[in-house]
Amino acid sequence: MMKSKSVAVLGAGSWGTALALVLGDNGHDVRLWTHNPDQAVSINDTRENARYLPGAELPSSITAFSDLKQAIADVETIVFAVPTKAMREVAGKVEEVCDGPKTIVHVSKGIEPDTHLRISQILEQILSDRTMSSLVVLSGPSHAEEVVKRHPTTVTAASDNLQAAESVQDLFMNHHFRVYTNTDVIGVEIGAALKNIIALAAGITDGLGYGDNAKAALITRGLAEIARLGTTLGANPLTFSGLTGIGDLIVTCTSVHSRNWRAGNMLGKGKKLDEVLNEMGMVVEGVRTTKAAYQMALKHEVSMPIAQALHRVLFNDVDPKEAVDQLMSRMKTHEMEDLVNILGEQKETEGM
């Protein structure tokens, strides 16, 4: 095992807490930051995050903080585990109080509507060189509820700087939590974000009672949509056949642990979006990402019929059954055209 390091995890939701536990298991000094002082006190007193991961005992190497400056003081690595909508605000606060350059890791899965920025681009926009020495994305098919039970989990650390990705790989990797490396940051972030859209749609089909055939079609055609937009933005198409592509897509579209699937399932059963979000009580990243993907599809002239159908359901109050039935009755096409077009775009990029 590598030498013990000090790490701040920003965001004491389910995923931030689960990753703090992984780091704690690896013997690191972990500071888990939450904006809620009462939550910090509760975690330190009970060794449990009762709201998000009840029953999961946290090791003594994890200390919760509500003071951001104290949480990141003298740490070597900062892990951003806050929702996409909070990323700018929290990054801005880190920039104000950071005491020197850190390795920055983000584990959030989303795209900012209107700006169409990926999380790494938001962080690069806000964090200066005096705060961020390198930037790594940690992503993959992973449910917090299984990670805290130390069930086998495999993810990817992606960075333009392979050495930085390898250092994060060493930081997190253990017998239960395996980490691969990748240099395709665009592909990893696009796959991670857009799979939430497909998971919402898969939940809708399950809520409508359409069964496994419809869900398999959505997953397969959803992967084609993700790859079309991803390669247009410069991603390597092979990334979408890996952990942060098909791997993350499968786990998010088929598990009851998935917030996006659960939200879609409630929509399919007739509940309205506001009602669903209130009942969930947690961030459903796919909702904001659907808006961003819809805008990006129009901007880049990329065919994304599932994202467009879901956008109508979420924001134009179209009946979910009507939207799914319209998807099934689209104009006929040849399945292999997508693969040919995606690989063709990649070859053109490589030849530039």
C-alpha positions as CSV (number, residue, x, y, z in Angstrom):
1,M,0.0,0.0,0.0
2,M,1.2,3.5,-0.8
3,K,2.3,6.0,1.9
4,S,-0.6,7.6,3.8
5,K,-1.7,10.9,2.4
6,S,-4.1,13.6,3.4
7,V,-7.2,14.0,1.2
8,A,-10.2,16.3,1.4
9,V,-13.5,15.0,0.0
10,L,-15.9,17.8,-0.7
11,G,-19.5,16.7,-0.5
12,A,-20.9,14.4,2.2
13,G,-23.6,12.8,0.0
14,S,-23.7,9.1,-0.7
15,W,-20.9,9.0,-3.2
16,G,-18.6,11.4,-1.4
17,T,-19.0,9.4,1.8
18,A,-18.4,6.1,0.0
19,L,-15.2,7.4,-1.6
20,A,-14.1,8.7,1.8
21,L,-14.6,5.2,3.2
22,V,-12.4,3.7,0.4
23,L,-9.7,6.3,1.2
24,G,-10.0,5.6,4.9
25,D,-9.7,1.8,4.3
26,N,-6.4,2.6,2.5
27,G,-5.1,4.3,5.6
28,H,-5.3,7.9,4.4
29,D,-6.2,10.9,6.5
30,V,-9.6,11.9,5.1
31,R,-11.4,15.2,5.7
32,L,-15.1,14.9,4.6
33,W,-16.5,18.4,4.1
34,T,-20.2,19.2,4.3
35,H,-21.9,22.6,4.2
36,N,-24.2,21.4,7.0
37,P,-22.6,21.8,10.5
38,D,-25.2,19.4,12.1
39,Q,-24.3,16.7,9.6
40,A,-20.6,17.1,10.4
41,V,-21.2,16.7,14.1
42,S,-23.5,13.7,13.5
43,I,-20.9,11.9,11.4
44,N,-18.1,12.5,13.9
45,D,-20.2,11.4,16.8
46,T,-21.8,8.3,15.3
47,R,-19.3,7.3,12.7
48,E,-22.2,7.1,10.2
49,N,-23.8,9.2,7.5
50,A,-27.3,8.4,8.6
51,R,-29.1,10.4,5.9
52,Y,-27.3,9.1,2.9
53,L,-25.7,5.7,3.9
54,P,-27.4,4.5,7.0
55,G,-25.7,1.5,8.6
56,A,-22.3,2.0,7.0
57,E,-19.7,2.4,9.7
58,L,-17.0,4.9,8.8
59,P,-13.4,4.4,9.9
60,S,-11.8,6.6,12.5
61,S,-9.5,8.0,9.8
62,I,-12.4,10.0,8.4
63,T,-13.2,13.4,10.1
64,A,-16.1,15.5,9.0
65,F,-15.8,19.3,8.7
66,S,-18.2,22.1,7.9
67,D,-15.4,24.7,7.6
68,L,-14.0,24.5,4.1
69,K,-10.7,26.2,4.9
70,Q,-10.0,23.8,7.7
71,A,-11.0,20.8,5.6
72,I,-8.5,21.5,2.8
73,A,-5.7,22.9,4.9
74,D,-2.4,21.1,4.1
75,V,-4.1,18.3,2.1
76,E,-2.4,16.9,-1.0
77,T,-5.6,16.0,-2.9
78,I,-9.1,17.5,-3.1
79,V,-11.9,15.4,-4.3
80,F,-15.0,17.3,-5.6
81,A,-18.0,15.1,-4.9
82,V,-20.7,17.8,-5.1
83,P,-23.6,17.9,-7.6
84,T,-23.0,19.6,-11.0
85,K,-25.2,22.6,-10.1
86,A,-23.0,23.3,-7.0
87,M,-19.7,22.9,-8.7
88,R,-19.1,26.5,-9.6
89,E,-20.0,27.8,-6.1
90,V,-17.8,25.2,-4.2
91,A,-14.9,25.6,-6.6
92,G,-15.0,29.4,-6.2
93,K,-14.9,29.0,-2.4
94,V,-11.9,26.6,-2.7
95,E,-10.1,29.1,-4.9
96,E,-10.6,31.7,-2.2
97,V,-9.2,29.7,0.7
98,C,-6.8,27.2,-0.8
99,D,-3.3,27.3,0.7
100,G,-1.3,25.9,-2.3
101,P,-1.5,23.7,-5.4
102,K,-3.4,20.4,-5.0
103,T,-4.2,17.4,-7.2
104,I,-7.9,18.0,-8.0
105,V,-10.1,15.0,-8.6
106,H,-13.8,15.3,-9.6
107,V,-16.3,12.4,-9.4
108,S,-19.5,14.2,-10.5
109,K,-21.4,13.2,-13.6
110,G,-23.0,16.0,-15.5
111,I,-22.9,18.8,-18.1
112,E,-23.7,22.4,-17.4
113,P,-26.8,23.6,-19.4
114,D,-26.4,26.7,-21.5
115,T,-22.5,26.7,-21.3
116,H,-22.3,23.0,-22.3
117,L,-19.2,22.7,-20.2
118,R,-18.0,19.4,-18.8
119,I,-17.1,19.4,-15.1
120,S,-13.3,19.5,-15.8
121,Q,-13.8,22.6,-18.0
122,I,-15.8,24.3,-15.2
123,L,-13.0,23.5,-12.7
124,E,-10.3,24.7,-15.2
125,Q,-12.2,27.9,-15.6
126,I,-12.4,28.7,-11.9
127,L,-9.3,27.2,-10.3
128,S,-6.0,28.9,-10.9
129,D,-2.5,27.3,-11.1
130,R,-1.9,28.2,-7.5
131,T,-4.8,26.0,-6.5
132,M,-4.7,23.1,-9.0
133,S,-1.5,21.3,-10.0
134,S,-3.3,18.6,-12.0
135,L,-6.9,17.5,-12.7
136,V,-8.2,13.9,-12.7
137,V,-11.7,12.5,-13.4
138,L,-12.7,9.4,-11.4
139,S,-15.7,7.7,-13.0
140,G,-17.2,4.3,-13.7
141,P,-20.1,1.9,-12.9
142,S,-20.3,2.3,-9.2
143,H,-23.1,2.5,-6.6
144,A,-22.2,4.0,-3.2
145,E,-24.5,1.5,-1.5
146,E,-22.3,-1.4,-2.8
147,V,-18.9,0.4,-2.4
148,V,-19.5,0.9,1.4
149,K,-20.3,-2.9,1.6
150,R,-16.9,-3.4,0.0
151,H,-18.4,-5.2,-3.0
152,P,-16.1,-5.4,-6.0
153,T,-16.1,-2.2,-8.0
154,T,-14.1,-1.0,-11.0
155,V,-13.7,2.6,-12.1
156,T,-11.4,4.7,-14.3
157,A,-9.1,7.6,-13.5
158,A,-8.8,9.9,-16.5
159,S,-6.5,12.8,-17.1
160,D,-4.5,14.5,-19.8
161,N,-1.6,13.9,-17.4
162,L,-1.1,10.1,-17.2
163,Q,1.2,10.5,-14.2
164,A,-1.6,12.3,-12.3
165,A,-4.1,9.6,-13.3
166,E,-1.7,7.0,-12.0
167,S,-1.2,8.8,-8.7
168,V,-5.0,8.9,-8.2
169,Q,-5.1,5.2,-9.2
170,D,-2.7,4.4,-6.4
171,L,-4.6,6.6,-3.9
172,F,-7.9,4.8,-4.3
173,M,-7.1,1.3,-5.5
174,N,-7.4,-1.7,-3.1
175,H,-8.7,-5.2,-3.0
176,H,-12.3,-4.2,-3.5
177,F,-11.9,-1.0,-5.5
178,R,-10.0,-1.5,-8.7
179,V,-8.9,1.6,-10.8
180,Y,-7.9,1.7,-14.4
181,T,-6.3,4.8,-16.1
182,N,-7.3,6.6,-19.3
183,T,-6.2,9.8,-21.1
184,D,-9.5,10.4,-22.9
185,V,-11.0,12.9,-20.5
186,I,-13.7,14.0,-23.0
187,G,-15.0,10.5,-23.6
188,V,-15.0,9.6,-19.9
189,E,-16.9,12.7,-18.9
190,I,-19.4,12.5,-21.8
191,G,-20.1,8.8,-21.1
192,A,-20.6,9.4,-17.4
193,A,-22.9,12.4,-17.9
194,L,-25.1,11.2,-20.8
195,K,-25.7,7.7,-19.4
196,N,-28.0,9.4,-16.8
197,I,-30.3,10.5,-19.6
198,I,-30.6,6.9,-20.9
199,A,-31.2,5.7,-17.3
200,L,-34.1,8.1,-16.9
201,A,-35.6,6.8,-20.2
202,A,-35.0,3.2,-19.1
203,G,-36.8,3.9,-15.8
204,I,-39.7,5.4,-17.8
205,T,-40.1,2.2,-19.9
206,D,-40.0,0.1,-16.8
207,G,-42.6,2.3,-15.2
208,L,-44.8,1.9,-18.2
209,G,-44.4,-1.8,-17.9
210,Y,-42.7,-2.3,-21.3
211,G,-40.3,-4.9,-20.1
212,D,-36.7,-5.9,-20.8
213,N,-36.9,-5.8,-24.6
214,A,-37.6,-2.1,-24.6
215,K,-34.9,-1.4,-22.0
216,A,-32.4,-3.4,-24.0
217,A,-33.2,-1.3,-27.1
218,L,-32.9,1.9,-25.1
219,I,-29.5,0.9,-23.7
220,T,-28.1,-0.1,-27.1
221,R,-29.5,2.9,-29.0
222,G,-28.6,5.1,-26.1
223,L,-25.0,4.1,-26.4
224,A,-25.0,5.0,-30.0
225,E,-26.3,8.5,-29.1
226,I,-23.6,9.0,-26.5
227,A,-20.9,7.9,-28.9
228,R,-22.2,10.2,-31.7
229,L,-22.1,13.3,-29.5
230,G,-18.9,12.2,-27.8
231,T,-16.9,11.6,-31.0
232,T,-18.2,14.9,-32.4
233,L,-16.7,16.6,-29.4
234,G,-13.3,14.8,-29.8
235,A,-13.7,11.6,-27.7
236,N,-12.2,8.3,-28.7
237,P,-15.0,6.0,-29.7
238,L,-13.3,3.0,-27.9
239,T,-13.9,4.8,-24.6
240,F,-17.6,4.1,-24.9
241,S,-17.1,0.4,-25.0
242,G,-15.3,0.6,-21.7
243,L,-16.2,1.1,-18.0
244,T,-17.4,4.7,-18.4
245,G,-19.4,3.9,-21.5
246,I,-21.3,0.6,-21.7
247,G,-20.3,-0.3,-18.1
248,D,-21.7,2.7,-16.5
249,L,-24.7,2.6,-18.8
250,I,-25.6,-0.9,-17.8
251,V,-25.4,-0.4,-14.1
252,T,-27.3,2.9,-14.1
253,C,-30.1,1.6,-16.4
254,T,-30.7,-1.6,-14.5
255,S,-30.3,-1.0,-10.8
256,V,-32.8,0.1,-8.2
257,H,-29.8,1.9,-6.6
258,S,-29.8,4.4,-9.6
259,R,-31.4,7.7,-8.7
260,N,-32.0,8.4,-12.4
261,W,-33.6,5.0,-13.0
262,R,-35.8,5.5,-10.0
263,A,-36.9,9.0,-11.1
264,G,-37.7,7.7,-14.6
265,N,-39.7,4.8,-13.1
266,M,-41.8,7.3,-11.2
267,L,-42.4,9.4,-14.3
268,G,-43.4,6.3,-16.2
269,K,-46.0,5.5,-13.5
270,G,-47.6,8.9,-14.0
271,K,-45.9,11.3,-11.5
272,K,-44.9,14.8,-12.5
273,L,-41.3,15.9,-12.5
274,D,-41.6,18.3,-9.5
275,E,-43.4,15.6,-7.5
276,V,-40.6,13.1,-8.4
277,L,-37.8,15.4,-7.5
278,N,-39.4,16.3,-4.2
279,E,-39.9,12.6,-3.3
280,M,-36.4,11.7,-4.3
281,G,-34.9,14.2,-1.9
282,M,-31.5,13.9,-3.7
283,V,-30.0,15.4,-6.9
284,V,-31.1,13.6,-10.1
285,E,-28.2,14.7,-12.5
286,G,-29.9,13.3,-15.6
287,V,-32.6,16.1,-15.5
288,R,-30.1,19.0,-16.0
289,T,-28.0,16.9,-18.3
290,T,-31.0,16.2,-20.6
291,K,-31.4,19.9,-21.0
292,A,-27.7,20.3,-21.8
293,A,-27.6,17.4,-24.2
294,Y,-30.7,18.6,-26.1
295,Q,-29.0,22.0,-26.6
296,M,-25.8,20.4,-27.7
297,A,-27.5,18.1,-30.1
298,L,-29.1,21.1,-31.8
299,K,-25.8,23.1,-31.8
300,H,-23.7,20.3,-33.3
301,E,-26.4,18.8,-35.5
302,V,-26.1,15.4,-33.9
303,S,-29.0,13.0,-33.9
304,M,-30.1,12.2,-30.4
305,P,-33.7,11.0,-30.5
306,I,-33.8,9.5,-27.0
307,A,-32.5,12.7,-25.4
308,Q,-34.9,14.8,-27.5
309,A,-37.8,12.6,-26.5
310,L,-36.9,12.8,-22.8
311,H,-36.5,16.6,-23.1
312,R,-40.1,16.8,-24.3
313,V,-41.3,14.6,-21.3
314,L,-39.3,16.6,-18.7
315,F,-39.8,20.2,-19.9
316,N,-42.7,20.2,-22.4
317,D,-45.1,18.0,-20.3
318,V,-45.4,15.4,-23.1
319,D,-46.9,12.1,-21.8
320,P,-44.1,9.5,-21.3
321,K,-46.0,6.8,-23.2
322,E,-46.5,9.0,-26.2
323,A,-42.8,9.9,-26.2
324,V,-41.7,6.2,-26.1
325,D,-44.2,5.2,-28.7
326,Q,-43.0,8.0,-31.0
327,L,-39.4,6.7,-30.6
328,M,-40.5,3.2,-31.6
329,S,-42.2,4.5,-34.8
330,R,-39.3,6.6,-36.1
331,M,-38.2,6.3,-39.7
332,K,-36.4,3.1,-40.5
333,T,-32.6,3.1,-40.8
334,H,-29.6,0.7,-40.9
335,E,-28.1,-0.2,-37.5
336,M,-24.5,-0.3,-38.8
337,E,-24.7,3.3,-40.2
338,D,-24.0,4.6,-36.6
339,L,-20.8,2.5,-36.2
340,V,-19.6,3.5,-39.7
341,N,-20.2,7.2,-39.0
342,I,-18.7,7.2,-35.6
343,L,-15.5,5.4,-36.7
344,G,-15.4,7.6,-39.8
345,E,-15.4,10.7,-37.6
346,Q,-12.6,9.3,-35.5
347,K,-10.4,8.6,-38.5
348,E,-11.0,12.1,-39.8
349,T,-9.9,13.5,-36.4
350,E,-6.8,11.3,-36.3
351,G,-5.9,12.4,-39.8
352,M,-6.1,16.2,-39.0
